[in-house]
Amino acid sequence: MRAVLTHLTLTDFRSYERAELALDGRPAFLFGANGAGKTNLLEAVSLLAPGRGLRGAAIAEIGRRLPGEAQGRAWSVAARVEGADGETRLGTGLETAGAARRVVRLEGENAPPGRLADLVRLVWLTPQQDRLFLEGAAERRRFFDRLTFAAEPAHAAFAAAYDKTLRERMRLLTADAPPDPDWLTALEARMAEAGAHMAEARARTLIALQDEIDHRHGRPFPQGALSLTGDWERMAGQGLEAAEIAARLAAALRAGRERDAAAGRGLTGPHRGDLAVVHREKDRPAAECSTGEQKALILNLVLAQASRLSRAEGAPNPILLLDEVAAHLDRIRRAALFDEIEALGLQAFLTGTDEALFDDLKGRAQGVQVDAARLAVTD
């Protein structure tokens, strides 16, 4: 289902006091000096979907703050989205500076954040993800969960429920007083149910992504062989039903109470899994590949995700947010990236400091110069 942003308005968002951008549905490349506000604009777009955006920032920290101001201001991001049913107005932000929760509005009416997934789905790649294969497992889990969530929005609710219950269980296990075994059993049952759904969604995503990557021959990006190292994801990948996975996870949690209490953390469950990627042509783990190869592996994975989501029935096409990607690619791969975005028919936002990086996109994309948080369309 074709869905594109046609208008974007930022108010007191990061470095922007007020900015408006009319979009024509084509890819848009943003160019300007470091610190001009390019990534801030991408972050604003990323907040038009559920979650904390591409920076993972606390909502109260996003508002514009002048020198000497201790607290960020109330902020908003408003947009118009053209979809199969016409144009929809949506927005999000903080109505009061320092508030803990943002509001979401559709056509001027308050709405739960989850409704945003019906209108906008996002896939992004940022410079911070360049070290994805060198960081700890937690970063890779978050990365893969975002990919999963983009295809299956319910995954976010299961992950949030699992994390909340995990924290409650650990508070009981590490408290001075002996925990109530019945309450522990109830918590572990909730954890196991949510964890089983998480494992199933991750396993489905892995299979779909690997299939997409396997069919991406002839492109100048290396192919990755993907696997999930978690026991629960492997069970799901082997075809075990969610009820059976939940029963096994609940039993493992009961058996591990004493060990988890001594360690001060949960030692089994979907929160312990990891994503493994092998450079298929070289048969080497991604962590042992060059920086350029790692970047290309991640980019190919993100493009595979965008490609499969673009064919999903009844869901909006994904919007790609690619921050400073072009600068790390040679001319051939840069041109291949632009060609692929155009072939997929997706709206994309790309950033770079040098306008010349996007020469191969000119005439088929919208150029936007960003200068001191001011936006000027150049094409």
SVG drawing of the C-alpha trace seen along z (x, -y; Angstrom):
<svg xmlns="http://www.w3.org/2000/svg" viewBox="-11 -31 50 59">
<polyline fill="none" stroke="black" stroke-width="0.4" points="0.0,0.0 1.6,-3.2 2.1,-5.8 4.2,-8.9 4.7,-12.0 3.6,-15.1 4.2,-17.7 6.2,-18.0 6.1,-20.7 8.5,-20.9 7.9,-23.2 10.5,-23.7 12.0,-20.3 15.8,-20.0 17.5,-22.8 14.3,-23.8 12.2,-26.7 9.8,-26.3 10.3,-24.6 8.0,-23.3 8.9,-21.0 6.6,-20.2 7.4,-16.7 6.6,-15.4 6.8,-11.7 10.2,-11.1 13.3,-10.3 14.7,-13.4 18.4,-14.1 19.3,-16.5 22.7,-18.2 24.5,-20.7 27.3,-21.2 27.7,-19.1 25.3,-20.4 23.0,-22.0 20.0,-19.9 19.9,-17.0 19.7,-14.2 17.3,-16.2 14.9,-16.2 15.3,-12.4 14.6,-11.9 11.4,-14.0 10.2,-11.7 11.1,-8.6 8.8,-9.8 5.8,-9.5 5.9,-5.8 5.5,-4.2 8.6,-4.1 11.4,-6.5 12.8,-7.3 16.1,-6.7 18.1,-8.2 16.1,-6.4 16.0,-9.7 13.8,-10.4 10.7,-12.3 11.3,-15.1 14.8,-15.8 13.8,-16.5 12.4,-20.0 14.4,-23.0 16.5,-24.4 18.3,-27.7 21.6,-28.3 21.0,-28.6 17.6,-26.8 17.6,-23.8 14.5,-22.1 13.5,-21.6 10.4,-23.2 7.1,-21.6 7.5,-20.3 5.6,-18.9 6.0,-17.1 3.0,-17.3 2.7,-15.6 0.3,-14.8 0.4,-11.3 -1.0,-10.3 -2.3,-6.7 -4.7,-4.5 -7.6,-6.2 -6.5,-9.7 -4.7,-12.2 -4.4,-11.8 -3.1,-14.5 -1.1,-13.2 1.1,-14.6 3.0,-13.9 4.8,-15.8 4.7,-17.2 2.0,-19.6 3.8,-20.6 7.6,-21.0 9.0,-18.2 6.0,-15.9 6.7,-12.2 4.5,-11.1 4.0,-12.4 0.6,-12.8 -0.5,-11.4 -3.2,-12.9 -4.9,-11.6 -7.1,-14.2 -6.9,-16.4 -8.2,-13.7 -6.1,-12.0 -5.1,-8.4 -2.9,-5.7 0.7,-5.7 0.2,-2.2 -2.2,-3.7 0.7,-5.3 1.9,-1.9 -1.3,-1.8 -0.1,-4.8 3.7,-5.0 6.3,-2.2 10.0,-3.1 13.3,-1.5 16.5,-3.4 20.2,-3.2 22.4,-5.6 26.2,-6.0 25.8,-4.6 24.8,-1.2 28.1,-1.0 29.5,0.8 26.5,3.1 28.7,6.2 31.3,5.0 28.9,3.9 27.3,6.1 24.3,8.4 21.8,5.9 22.4,3.5 21.8,6.3 18.7,7.4 17.3,3.9 18.2,3.6 16.5,6.9 13.5,6.1 13.0,2.9 13.1,4.9 10.6,7.3 8.3,4.5 8.2,2.9 6.6,6.0 4.6,7.1 3.6,4.1 2.2,6.3 5.8,7.4 6.5,4.2 3.7,4.8 4.9,8.3 8.5,7.0 7.3,4.2 5.2,6.7 8.1,9.1 10.6,6.4 8.2,5.0 7.5,8.5 11.2,9.4 11.9,6.3 9.1,7.2 10.4,10.7 13.9,9.6 12.7,7.1 11.0,10.0 14.0,12.3 16.5,9.8 14.3,8.3 15.4,8.9 12.2,10.8 11.5,14.2 9.4,13.9 5.8,15.1 6.1,18.3 2.6,17.9 3.2,14.4 6.5,15.5 4.7,18.2 2.1,15.8 4.8,13.4 6.8,16.2 3.7,17.4 3.2,13.8 6.8,13.6 6.7,17.0 3.6,16.1 5.1,12.8 8.5,14.3 7.1,17.1 5.3,14.6 8.6,12.6 10.5,15.7 8.0,16.6 8.0,13.1 11.8,13.0 12.0,16.4 9.4,15.4 11.4,12.2 14.6,14.1 13.2,16.5 11.6,13.8 14.8,11.6 17.0,14.5 14.8,15.4 14.8,11.8 18.6,11.7 19.0,15.0 17.1,13.5 19.2,10.4 21.8,11.7 23.7,9.5 23.8,6.5 27.1,4.9 26.3,5.5 27.6,8.6 25.1,11.2 24.8,12.2 23.8,15.5 21.6,14.7 20.9,16.7 19.5,16.1 21.5,17.7 18.7,17.7 17.3,21.1 13.7,19.8 14.1,18.4 15.6,21.6 12.6,23.5 10.3,21.2 12.3,21.6 12.0,25.4 8.2,25.2 7.4,25.5 4.0,23.9 3.9,20.8 2.1,22.8 4.9,25.3 7.6,22.7 5.8,20.8 5.6,24.0 9.3,24.7 10.3,21.1 8.1,21.0 9.7,24.2 13.2,22.8 12.3,19.6 11.1,21.6 14.2,23.8 16.5,20.7 15.1,18.6 18.0,19.3 20.6,18.8 19.0,15.6 18.7,14.2 22.4,14.8 23.4,13.2 21.0,10.3 19.7,10.7 17.7,13.1 19.9,15.7 17.4,17.3 14.8,16.0 14.5,14.0 16.3,11.1 19.5,13.1 19.4,13.9 21.7,12.5 21.8,11.9 24.7,13.5 25.7,12.5 28.2,14.2 29.7,12.7 28.5,15.5 31.1,15.1 34.0,14.9 32.5,17.3 33.6,15.0 31.7,13.6 30.7,10.0 32.7,8.8 35.9,10.0 35.1,8.1 36.4,4.7 34.5,1.6 33.3,1.1 32.1,4.7 30.2,4.4 28.5,1.3 27.5,2.9 26.2,6.0 24.0,3.9 22.8,1.8 21.9,5.0 20.0,6.2 18.1,3.0 17.3,2.9 16.1,6.5 13.8,5.4 12.5,2.5 11.9,4.7 9.9,7.3 7.8,4.7 7.1,3.0 5.1,6.1 3.2,6.6 -0.6,6.5 -2.7,4.1 0.2,2.3 1.8,-1.0 5.1,-0.9 8.1,-1.6 9.9,-4.9 13.7,-4.7 15.8,-7.0 19.5,-6.7 21.7,-9.0 25.2,-9.7 25.1,-6.4 26.2,-7.7 29.5,-9.1 30.7,-5.6 30.0,-4.0 32.1,-4.1 30.6,-5.5 29.4,-2.1 27.6,-1.1 26.2,-4.7 24.7,-4.5 23.4,-1.0 21.7,-2.2 20.0,-5.1 18.8,-2.7 17.4,-0.3 15.5,-2.9 14.0,-4.1 13.2,-0.6 11.4,0.2 9.3,-3.0 9.9,-4.0 10.0,-7.4 13.5,-7.8 15.4,-10.5 19.2,-10.5 21.6,-12.9 25.2,-14.0 27.4,-17.0 28.3,-17.2 25.7,-17.8 27.9,-16.1 27.3,-12.8 23.8,-12.8 24.7,-13.8 23.4,-10.4 20.1,-11.2 19.5,-14.6 16.5,-14.8 14.8,-11.8 14.8,-13.0 14.1,-16.1 17.1,-18.1 16.9,-20.0 19.6,-22.2 19.8,-22.4 21.5,-25.4 21.2,-26.4 17.9,-24.5 16.5,-26.2 15.3,-24.2 15.4,-25.2 14.2,-22.9 16.8,-23.0 15.2,-20.5"/>
</svg>
